[in-house]
Amino acid sequence: MISMGRTMNSVHDSATCGVAACAEIIGAKWTALLVHDLSEGSRRFSELEHSCCGISPRTLAERLRELEQQGIVERHSYAESPPRVEYTLTPKGEALLPITAAMREFGHEWLGCDHDHHGASVTTASH
């Protein structure tokens, strides 16, 4: 009989461990919040800057550039005056949405977060 038990990796290397590889992306500061905000649709730079209170424009630009290089975010430029740039999730970025949804649920249930990021009250089950 073949055992299907879990074996622990001796080293959690992002080249061989899926959890480590995913944590390297989603664990980078601001990434989960940006993915969460972009889950609602395209956003302009200024909208993302406003929703991620405390992020500097330089950090936001760097983070968006990194996410674009990783294939998680697409940058769309529109030939308008003034120029308009919007960011959207790619299919790879959308694949992260169950992770951010689980993070939101954990925050509400276990960390006492009783408001969503727009300030609306959220009802949680009592324990």
N, C-alpha and C positions, 0 to 999 in steps of 0.2 A: 504494500500500500504506500502511495506517495503522500508525504506530508506537505501541506500547503501553508505551513506556519510562517510567520513573519521572521525574517532574519535581520538583525541590526547591522547596518553598515559600520565598519570600523572607523571610517572617516566620511563625513558628509561633505562631499565635493560636488560643486554645482555641475561638473561635467558628467557625473554618474548618478547623482541623487536628484530625483525630480523635486522633492520638497526643498532641497537647498537651492536648486535652480530657480524655482518659483519664488522662494523667499528673497533671493537676490534682487528680483524685479519688484515684487509687491512690498518688500520691506524697505525699499529706498524711501527716504523722507518725501512726503507729498504725493507719492505715486497713487496710493489707495484713494486719497481724496480726489485727485485729478480724474482717475478712472470712474469713481463714483459720480462726480459732476458731469463727466462726458457721457455717462449712461443715459442721461436725459436728453441727449442730442448735441448737435454742434454748439460750440461755445467760442466766443471771441476771447482774445488774450485778456482784455480788461475784465471780462466776466469771471474768468478763472482767477485772476488776481484778487478780485473782490471776494469771491467765495472761499478762497484759501487765506483767511485772515492771518497776517504775519509773514507771508511769503514775499520776498523781495522780487522786483521785476527781473533782476539778473538770474536769481535762482529759478524762477518760473521758466524763463527762456531756456536755461540749461536743461531743466527737467523735461520740458516739452521736446527739446532737441534729442535728448537721450531716448525718450519714449518713441519718437519718430524713427530713430536709428534701429530700435529694437522691434519695429513693426507693430507697435501697440497703438500709435496715434498717427493720423494723417493730417497734414497741414494743407489747407486749401486757400489759395490766394485768388482774389477777385479783382479784375481790372476796373476798379471804380475810383472815383475821386471824392474823398480820400480813399486810398487802398484799404481793402477789407481782407482780413485773414481770419479763418475759422479753423478750429481743430475738432476732429471727430475720431471716434474709436474705429479701429480696423476690426475685422473678424477675430484676429488674435487678441485684441484688446477686449472685445465683447466676451471672449472666453473667460476673462477674469471676473466678470460680473457675479457669478455665484460666490466667489471668494469675498467680494466686497459686501454682498448681501448677507453672508454668514457673519462677517465682521459687524455689520449693523445690528443683526439680531443678537449677537453676543453682547454688544455694548448696551442694548436696551435691557436684556434680561439679567446680565451679571454685573454691569458696571454702573447701573443707575442712570443711564442716559435716557431721559424721558422726553426729549425733543429731537426732531430731525434737524438737518442742517438749515432748514428754512425757518425754524422757530415754531413750527406747528406742534401741538401736543400729540404725543403718541401714547396710546393705551397699552399697558403691559399687564400681563397676568401677575397676580400677587402670589407670593410664596408662603 
